[in-house]
Amino acid sequence: MNLARRQFLSIALPAMAAASIHAAEPFARKGAARLRLGLAAYSFRSFFKDGNAKAPPADRAMDLFGFIDFCADNGCDGAELTSYYFPKDPTNEFLIKLRRHAFLRGIAISGSAVGNNFTHPKGEERTRQIASVKQWIERAAIFGAPHIRVFAGVAKGITEVEADRHIISALEECAEYAGKHGIFLGLENHDSIGNAPKLLTLVRAIKSPWLGVNLDTGNFHTEDPYADIALAAPFAVNVQLKVELRRRGAKAAEPADLPRKIKLLRDANYQGYVTLEYEAAQDPFIAVPTHLKRMRELLA
């Protein structure tokens, strides 16, 4: 048994002792690892015409159609269309037009991403959060996204145990709904989920074959983020690759070891999209093509 697995078992097993025997397990994938290059719309978050309070410069403004074109022009296989940058209340006609545009550019819509908080107890806000995710599941089925990134959320005024109970029940309800539409949900290591054992405790507790991990390789702020990536990778249904990471206690981010991250995905026999989600300081119009080129070499 390797060190990473011993670390996981020593921390996670007590917390998972009460989980159902039907809880999620790592995905059993036949064949060799298959890594496909993708790009997340969030990489250009300041430049979208929709979803920004401040209008971007006219000569650099982008919409989702332009983003798909950028993906095609830069050799991507897939485009992750973050929900934040859709027009408000998009019509089915708009969603179908977007799907058509991607197909004609030879780009697969690899997924979408929503913002949600499932820590709320029963009540109006919890109902609203669940309804919003379900609405995006319906939209994803129309514009052709097989995966949606979701959050657990941050709790206020309740214990972690109570929050986890709310998160699990909401995710089970939404995953059941997603499965009826053929959509995967990927729980991201975000907000209060700071390490892989915590993330996998939640994922294992949810009784659905339609839920896995949205593995953000820059969001583990532990002493050894690479060990957390290794633990979570077998559960991944989508990977968001970051070019930086920040260790616990560090004053600044450090450049990520991209070959090491890719090797961890291969070791886990991951098969799916490795999507660049660019958050570093350099202008994305300059930096993103360079990083995509490097990723393409590593994924080949």
Order of alpha helices (4+ residues) and beta strands (2+ residues): alpha-beta-alpha-beta-alpha-beta-alpha-beta-alpha-beta-alpha-beta-alpha-beta-beta-beta-alpha-beta-alpha
